Amino acid sequence: MSDKSKNFGLLSLGVALPETRKSVTSIAQEAGYDPDFLQQALELIEKPVATKDDEHPSDLATQAAQKAIDALGISPSEIGLVIYTGLSRDYLPAWNIAIEVIRRLQLPNAMGFELTLGCVGPLLGIQHAKNRGEDGRPPYTLVVTAERWTHTLSKNKETPTAVLGHADGAAACIVGPGSSHVVEFNPYYKVVPEFNDSVMIPAGGTKHPPSQETIDNNMHIKVSKKWDMKGLVSRYVKAYNEVIEESLAKYDKGLADMTLLLTNQVPSLIRHKLIRSLKLSKQMTVNTYPYSGHVGGADTLIGLDQAIRNGQLKKGMTVFVASTFSAFGALAVRSESDSGIAIVEESSFSQKVA
């Protein structure tokens, strides 16, 4: 086990994306959009889509978790906590994906629970891991998130274009003491309550139980009628700006201290507005959207994986990780050394940060 006197941070990453890819042309045809219009609106080329029996949220979460464990090279007995932060589930609670990951990977010393706050969930998980203290369990925490958005997406012309980029997949990170990628300070959050019903799945809860009526009315994921898209985008970008600037100011830092920004992945219109509003260059951001779409909270970990692979993460850099839902969160990670990457297999998307 690692010396607890060392810095706390991110130790390894694992990403699991379904093999099946769906092109933006196919997505447009299904939803009744012109393919050229949709490609221009989203800047999406293709997205991963779960189509197999072993690609449910628990399957994808377990695959990503295993890759993160393999990349770090630790024993399953060294995991003390598993936190699942995705919104998608194989079954409704009380069935628990964190416990399912523990069962499938046979983690004998781990406790598990779920945290849900949309795309901000992984930041909450990392914060909880950082604040664990002595709980009598091994020091490593596995934070894992998975989504199978395409299972709940509407496929008609009423579906907003921004939602058509939602994709399937999972990502995991192991956090704990001894990392060279240090969590510089606790995440900062800003709650925006009016967003709480902006994107929702009406069917499946107690207000609208699954029924023939919910099927006939196509009550899948949608953007609330109370928002026009222009107003939603403007408020979204404004809140993103606020949480980034306020969190930096809280720790006596400014935009000049941020050398790389990782965000949850959104269509081009929103992404470009955000970059312009923060006066950032495109080289200061990571864009995984064209080939991965929006995979919820997994986006930021997928982006960090890509930044390491592309050599964008260098010694002394501060990577700012920001994500959104009804709350907007931001987290800073400082690189203490040039990235050393141990790839278990070229196609595994698993990394150890040395």
C-alpha positions, 0 to 999 in steps of 0.5 A: 500500500502507498505511504499515506504521507504522500500527495493524494490524487489520481492514480489510474484510469480505465475507460470502457466504450461499447464496440458498436458505433453509430454514425451521425447520418444514422442518428439523423435518419432515425430522428428525422433530421437532415444529416448535414444539418445535424453534423454541423449542429453537433460536430459529431461524427459517431458515438458508441452505442450499447447493443449487446447483452453484456453492455448494461451499466453494471457491465460497462462499469465493471469493465472500466473498473477492472482496467483501472485496477489492472493499470495500477497493478494492485490487488483487489484487496487493496480497494477500500471503497467503491463509489458509483456516480452514474445515473444509468442502472440495470434496475431501480434501487435498492439494487446497487451498481457499486455493490455489483462491481464489488461482487463481480471483481471480488473486492473483499475489503471494500464498501460501496455506495452511490452518489448521483448528481448527473455529470458532477457525480465523479467530482463528488466521488473524488472529494469523498475519497479525499476526505475519507480519513481513517476508516479501517479500510485499505486506502484506495477508492474506486470511483466509477461512472457509467451511462446507457443513454441510448436506452432512454433516448427518444428517436423522433423529431421532437428530440432536441438535437443536443440530446442526440449526441448522448452516448453509452460507456463508462470510466473509472479512476482509482484515487488515493495517496501517493499520486503524481497527479495531485488533487489541488483543492476540494471541488467547488460547487454552485447549485442552479436549482432551475436546471433541475427539470431541464433535462429529465426522463419523465417515465419510470418514477412514481409520478409516471410509472411505466405503462402503455401510456408512457410508451405511446407518449414517448416519455423518454429523455427530453428538454423541459418545455419551459426552456427555449434552447437559446435561453438554456444555452445562455444560462448554462454557459453563464453558470459554467463561467461562474463556477470556474471563476469563483472556484479559482478565486476561492483559492487565490488563482485566476484563469492564467493559472489554468493550463488545461480545461476538461469539461463534460462534452456538449454540442459545438454551439455550447462548447464554442460559446464556453471557450469564447466566454473564458477567452481560452484557446482550443489548445487549452481544452480537450474535445472528445465529443466527435467520436465519443459523444456525451457519456455523462460524468465519464466525459471528464475522465475520458478527456483526461485519458485523451490528454495523457495519451496526446502528451498534453499533460506536462509537469507543473500543469494545472488541469481544471476539471469542470462538469454540470447538472443542476449543480456545477462543479470544478476541481483542480488537478496539478501534475507533479511530473511528466505523465508516465503511462503504463498501458495494459493493452493498446485497446484497453484505454487503461492508464497508470499515471507514474 
